[in-house]
């Protein structure tokens, strides 16, 4: 019984069916399956999709659709963790966003999806995120890593401001900061005191794993 | 006035009349049902007064079809773009095709193909070369080398615009990020030129505060402006060409209604480009055939409304070098758009997915622009060019045409003869060092830089330009956009001058 519901849940993710995933997550929990096992079914499925992407068998539309389906089920699982007096475990928590003045969404969304598929817990702050937005998110979410995107030369400087504001708020030493986007280079990342830079989204995942010492 | 090229035959039509109507109806439906997210309070108030259904909590504006149709009719089909030298004025619209300098963030070293931030002298040289090129009708100094050495980014484009106005008397592109349009307008007014500014648009279906504000500011200054409605298929728009065009037409309607309600009759164009993305990486694909087809479809819709078109089909290639790929992706895309009725083609000099700009590429592509112009202008057809009497007069061999007055008069009237393409005989090519088009382009750049002098600004115009820059620097310093450390480096860089 347990196995069937969890298998259906995994299949819902792999079929990009968020409604079914949410319903099956709720069903699994109502069958008294432990939240940790429900979460594992979800992450196993998304990882499988991520592996397919890595192997060149699946593409971004499949990957992002699977992540969206997972996102629909996650609030139900998170609520169950809270109810059981705990928080879900992940290999790391990441806050990500595109900086103020910049409305370029896609690169950041792809990175968030790949990070989720890799097993990270990701808080996507969206686009045009002001400096304060990043600082507040670091205070509230207590992430292990902050990822910032900027496509335009003119907005790249916002990344520097976020790093400075994190320092000012005494939060910088507690998080790793990575940057990316069309206007960013390794030299720029070094010059603003970021911990890392990657020109691609898959590279961003490897970078996050490296910085957080995940094998 | 610069005449550009005149397309002498009907534009290529991808869509049947029924398909065109379906796209139009689909876009009207979208504007009425879903509408645009417009993040500008004043704009929403204007639109509510004009008859739109406005939801302020969601920043949503739904536009009735009658208002959309009415506003589409208000957009001028043609407008004059004044340059600071009236010989370079343009009349945008109709069957005239102009070519615009392309864009690229950084300077490229042609030996290593590495890119780096550009210096003031390099920007100056890029503008002088563009000023000299005969088929570069509009200059893009704003976005050439947006990555300027030691210049705070917010000032980079304004320093670029000042340099562009100094070293080119052609009309200039401008833009709008972080209120830079305030100073761009002041510079234009200081030297008596129009601009051709593109306004940032957020796809899908969103107009940000800064974009709306900039459109209003340019309209109030009487400067034509150009919402930039690019789309990445499958990411920021439908994966299908027809769907992407419906979305772009709907967004065109949104911008037109907002702008024409604010300033009825405000001259504007639409900048568009439809691109696929690589679904393995998310990278934009700039050289696919579908990009050319989508551009043609969109051109056809904009011509239906009589809205002038800025097409970016050939503004960059995915190639990192100046090579065959860059050549075919950029040239064929531009040719397709020009055949399909695009009026301003963003083209010469930019490549590597917007990363690089090269004078040598600009020179070579100016030749391509001349080539495309030759295709557009076609042939001259009258009794004299039909040459029936001549053919009968010359008759069979040993008759020939080389000594005829007709030949002397006509041999160079219907064709374009390239400036830097290699047209030498093989033997001559070997003797002169086996040089290719890029080698010849390098020579041409050096020749232009040693001989061409753009028409200078008057002393009072120079002073006024410098004064606007000073005001802009103060403005962004006070706003906290330029840090103390950046300011120090900036001042040191400015003290180096631009190599004039």
Boltz contact constraints between the chains, C-beta under 6 A:
constraints:
  - contact:
      token1: [A, 59]
      token2: [B, 279]
      max_distance: 6.0
  - contact:
      token1: [A, 60]
      token2: [B, 279]
      max_distance: 6.0
  - contact:
      token1: [A, 103]
      token2: [B, 202]
      max_distance: 6.0
  - contact:
      token1: [A, 106]
      token2: [B, 235]
      max_distance: 6.0
  - contact:
      token1: [A, 106]
      token2: [B, 282]
      max_distance: 6.0
  - contact:
      token1: [A, 110]
      token2: [B, 282]
      max_distance: 6.0
  - contact:
      token1: [A, 153]
      token2: [B, 146]
      max_distance: 6.0
  - contact:
      token1: [A, 153]
      token2: [B, 147]
      max_distance: 6.0
  - contact:
      token1: [A, 153]
      token2: [B, 153]
      max_distance: 6.0
  - contact:
      token1: [A, 154]
      token2: [B, 153]
      max_distance: 6.0
  - contact:
      token1: [A, 154]
      token2: [B, 154]
      max_distance: 6.0
  - contact:
      token1: [A, 154]
      token2: [B, 177]
      max_distance: 6.0
  - contact:
      token1: [A, 157]
      token2: [B, 153]
      max_distance: 6.0
